[in-house]
Structure formats: structure tokens, C-alpha cells
């Protein structure tokens, strides 16, 4: 009998991905590629597949554990014809049956790490947030239970982790805790300075007083969406402008490509054309691929054209990134869109698949609606919302003609983009999509 471990593969550098679901138990037969656990990092949830076939002898992790690359997940009695060199083992442990899982969570630390004699430990987070000098008043960041990315963010925000009560497993401080703390601090310090600038909290309502209710806890992804949306909405002065692109010719061309698309095993939707048109507009309007520096004193121009694409999944909204859109053909883009959307829906995206975008496209074209105002995915400064195309009567100077019109909505960060910039960007997009010959210029 050969016992081997399956370990966590490269998960894009995430060091505290949480086990949110166990998909196997001791005694289960498994095959190569069968999912063992679901991990959720700050950016994504992903199924971790087995690299071995055989029978599970032991599951080394439990829900709530946090893992990094290389952590053992299960011990497998490998089917004899499967114990080949291709099997992934822990190189440091060739006869590997670990006593305990190499969980990355700092194991024995108490949840709240302020020394017991310090009075702060008795205070609630809101009491701490209202301390007059919260950053200087003596929290103990170093001994707080938090991962490296949270510590980095705390340093960027100038927040002492010692003041924050973590809501994660065993009191771990999560990014959400930092954002909540920061929002509380902002509302409490801003109120006296500018009358009415504090953000009033929404009163809690006892919904059960009006009828039956059910409560469903948010997933980590759901909570992340809450935080990100609120951060964008509160930080970014949004303006949205609208236009329609005449895609009658584009649609006719797509229809001509249908048979070839089938032969190639793909589909040519409007999305590759939209991405391509955005790439050209981003190339020619560099401010749209800029971000404000953290101190607000400079603009950082990205010299690459990576575009995020919002994908609607049962778990929530995720935004995988299509890289180097300007360098890819429409067929390449079509294939990549299908692959990324499929991976998003199957929860197979890695954190790095969702990083590095300079701009985002959110298409509700297949779902419906005549228009919506997308929220900028800050620190990006622009996002294009695409609604459902419809045939409309369009005046050509002599008569009304039936034309297929695609509604576009461009939201932008008005700190960086002014109306003229946005007008030029949108006009270029509309021109490209209305006359697709221009996509090759
Ligand atoms: N108008 C009319 N029809 C459209 C259209 C539009 N704007 N966009 C797509 N369609 C059509 C496609 O052409 C396709 O039909 P055919 O096969 O007959 O050509 C059909 O709708 C299905 O398209 P699709 O949705 O599968 O593919 P896509 O390339 O257009 O979009 C993706 C891919 C991943 C963007 C999309 O599936 C999706 O998830 N959209 C939701 C994004 C979202 O949730 N945004 C909101 C974020 S803010 O909360």
C-alpha cells in the first residue's frame, strides 16, 4: 500500500485561503481531478482537485482552516497503477503522512492579542473606533491575529490592528474588519468638521415583526462584494454618460461568422468586438487606463491593456481579466471569454485571473434592460455597461431606417476623467462598433 499526500497547488500567492467546503471524507474513493475542497481567498473561491487516484485515508483539514501553497490536504492510499512519478507528493516528505495539517493560520495565538491588563481589550470595536486618537493610542498590531495582506492594508490605511476586533475564525482580523473600522472612523471624525458629512447608519429593522423571514449568512465572496461596492461608491465621484452604437453591420458580420465559429468550436458574441473597441479607445485615451496614486498626488498610467469582464455566477459577481486585449484577434478573444466565463461559473478562477485590469466591461446584454449605471471598480477609473441591443427607427437625414442599436453607459471617476475625455472615449467606441472596419486600423 502506498500512502501519499495531496497538497495545495499554486493558488496565486494567497497565504490565507480559507477552507469553505470539504468535498470528500475518509474512505471515499477519488480520481485524479476530482475536487477535494473549496478554498476561498480574498479574491476568489476555487475547487482544489486531487492529483492522485485511490482511496482517501485521512482528511487533514477542516472547514475554517486557512491554507497556503504546499499545505497537505488529504492522505491517499494510491491505487497501485497510479503511484507513478507524475503523482504530486510533498518533496520534503517522501513517505508523507503528516501528523497534523500544515495550516497557515497562526495556530496557538489568542484571538484578541492586546495584553489582558490593557483596558482596550474590554472595549467594543465601536468604542475603540471612537477613541480620540485611535491610531496612536497603544494597540498592539504585532501580536494581532491577521494575515500579511491585512497587515499591509492596515499599514496603508494607517490603522493599528490592535484596535480592531476580528470577525474571522478565532478572532482573525479580516479585510472586511479593516474597512468597517475605517468607515466608522471616517464617519465619526468627519461629522464635527463638516456638518452633515458623516454617513448616517441605516437603522436596524426587525423584519420578523411583519412576517416570516429567513436569514442566510453571506459567503466570503458576498462580503467582499459588499466591501468593494461600498468602497467604490463612497470614494469615487461617479459620472455616467450614455450613447447608442449602431451594430447593424456588426451583427450581420457575426451572422456570417456563425458557421465558421461552429467549426472552430466557439461562439462569436458582440463581446469580443466590444473588448476590441475598448482596447483601441484605451490605447488612444490613456487617462482611462490610469489610476490615482495612493497619496492622490499623481496618475499612474498602465502601459498594458488588460480588461476586466464582469461575469454573473450563482456565487455572485466576479471579474476575470482578459490580458493584452489589443494584441489578440477576435477569435482569440471569443475563445478566452468563453473559457474565463466558464471558469468563473465553475469556481475555477485563480486570484491572478482577476488581477491587473485597467478598465472593466459589464455586459447585461443577454439578460436585458435598456440601460444601467455601472459602478467603477476602483482603483480603475472607468467601466462600460452594455445593455440589450434592440432594433430602433433611426433617422438617416431622409427617412427612418430600422437599425440595431446597442445601449452603452460609461461610468468614470470624475477626479481623473473630465467630461471631454469621456465624450471622446465614448464617441470613439461608438464609431468603432458602428463601423467595425475601424477595429483593424
Ligand atoms: N444585446 C443583445 N444580445 C446580446 C448582447 C447584447 N448586448 N450581448 C450578448 N447577446 C447575445 C449573444 O449574442 C448570445 O446570443 P447568440 O448566441 O445568438 O449570438 C447570447 O446573448 C448569449 O451571450 P452570452 O451572455 O453567453 O455571452 P457574451 O459574450 O455576450 O457575455 C458574459 C459573456 C460572461 C459577459 C456574460 O455571460 C455575463 O455573465 N454577463 C453578466 C455580467 C454582469 O453580471 N454584469 C453586471 C455587473 S454589475 O452588478
Boltz pocket constraint, residues with backbone or C-beta under 6 A from the ligand:
constraints:
  - pocket:
      binder: B
      contacts: [[A, 267], [A, 268], [A, 269], [A, 270], [A, 271], [A, 272], [A, 309], [A, 310], [A, 311], [A, 312], [A, 313], [A, 317], [A, 337], [A, 341], [A, 362], [A, 363], [A, 364], [A, 365], [A, 366], [A, 374], [A, 386], [A, 387], [A, 388], [A, 389], [A, 390], [A, 406]]
      max_distance: 6.0
